[in-house]
Amino acid sequence: MNEDFYNLAFERSVLASIIFEPELFKRSNLSSDDFYLAAHQNIFNAMKDLNDQDQPIDEEFIRVWLSERKQFDERVIIEVLTSNPISNLHEYIKAIKEFAQRRALWKLGIELQKQQFLKPSDGVDMIEAALSSIKDMRVGTGIRTIPSGEVIEREPEFILKHWLPLPRGVVSMISAEGGSGKGWTALQIANRYIDENPYGKVCLWLSEDDIGINTNRHRLVSSSVMNKLYSEYKNSVHFPIIDKNGIIMGERPKPLIVNGKFDHHAFYRMRQSLKGFGLIVLDPLRSFYGGDENSNTEANLFMGPMQDWAAEENIVLVLLHHSNKDKDGSFKSKSRGASAFRDAVRVMYEIDKIYKNPHTAEIDLDQAHMRRFKMTKDNLGAMRVLGKYDVVHHITPKDSARATALEITYESAQMPII
């Protein structure tokens, strides 16, 4: 049988993903017959039996199960374990099931050639029964429903309810013009999350600035903005790093949209690396995205796995994004790029500096350290939690903010009119 009827790499990746993350088994909607290779069928049968017996689905238990039945194949197990796990199994399972359907149709054709039916109706009955079985092999062939009265009610869960409500289990977005304090805001969000969750962990992937600069700002946010001890937060707030020639540097994100396709392998590795963090901030979106910022198709490819990540691990996932330069003072989102980014998030804020006049670029020097947060999207009742749609917070150290604002104002005044 040629490779139009199977893909062993897909089969290995799905099995590897389940071994690395056993919870995926319950959502896999697979059967052993979906796999082409008999050794892969045996591994899946081992997983099913271990799951039914509430035993761990891991390498050692699978080895024992297969060995007891004289089905253990060292080479196949190594091939599976060295395959790249994937986070979004749906497309891979869909492909595996489509291959299984092709094989079943091919076998049906062979079987029909062998049969000699006394009546045409016998052949029709056989074909209908076989096709019905083949149709059932598809992904999502049926829709289960549940009466509303049997569903356990759940209110949206927010962190930072009285400061800047951010929901768990979904993706949120904070947008601002460059230099408006997104990174400073992320650092304060992290600290306030730790105040609420003393044993929690935060990952801030602030990829635009050097890791040493981010660490310096973290200390300043703790002491000069929040009037707290840096020691209360320094072991709970993490930055992704890479060790290069013995020097600790900030890790640069790998774009997840490459040539119009989503890189599931890179995304899975990122998810696995960041397990255990209750709050994750990715800054800026464009560094992780890598696609056409104005393409809704590519934006949907990116945001779908992000939504799954937040929901499946019940984390607070925040994307920091750039917005267009427009100071009309409205509550309409000015977030840059495809509308699919905004459509996918459930709560969204825009950051503005405090201006003497919202229609000019003249900064209020007495409030240069302050930022206005406007809620431009709210699907979960964040406004009800906060009690209003906008709020002003101290974000940057006061003295340095005023000095920077003065410098910007002076440079603007000296700039020739063209």
Sequence and secondary structure as in RCSB ss.txt:
>XXXX:A:sequence
MNEDFYNLAFERSVLASIIFEPELFKRSNLSSDDFYLAAHQNIFNAMKDLNDQDQPIDEEFIRVWLSERKQFDER
VIIEVLTSNPISNLHEYIKAIKEFAQRRALWKLGIELQKQQFLKPSDGVDMIEAALSSIKDMRVGTGIRTIPSGE
VIEREPEFILKHWLPLPRGVVSMISAEGGSGKGWTALQIANRYIDENPYGKVCLWLSEDDIGINTNRHRLVSSSV
MNKLYSEYKNSVHFPIIDKNGIIMGERPKPLIVNGKFDHHAFYRMRQSLKGFGLIVLDPLRSFYGGDENSNTEAN
LFMGPMQDWAAEENIVLVLLHHSNKDKDGSFKSKSRGASAFRDAVRVMYEIDKIYKNPHTAEIDLDQAHMRRFKM
TKDNLGAMRVLGKYDVVHHITPKDSARATALEITYESAQMPII
>XXXX:A:secstr
  GGG  HHHHHHHHHHHHH GGGGGG    GGG SSHHHHHHHHHHHHHHHTT   SHHHHHHHHHHTT   HH
HHHHHHTS   S HHHHHHHHHHHHHHHHHHHHHHHHHH   SSHHHHHHHHHHHHHHHHTTSTT S     GGG
S      EESTTTS EETTSEEEEEE TTSSHHHHHHHHHHHHHHH TT  EEEEETTS HHHHHHHHHHIIIII
S   GGGTTTTEE  EEEETTEEEE     SEETTEE HHHHHHHHHHTTT SEEEEE HHHHH S TT HHHHH
HHHHHHHHHHHHHT EEEEEEEB       SS  B S HHHHHH SEEEEEEE BSSTTS  B GGGTTEEEEEE
EEESS HHHHHSSSEEEEE S HHHHHHHHHHHHHHHHHS   
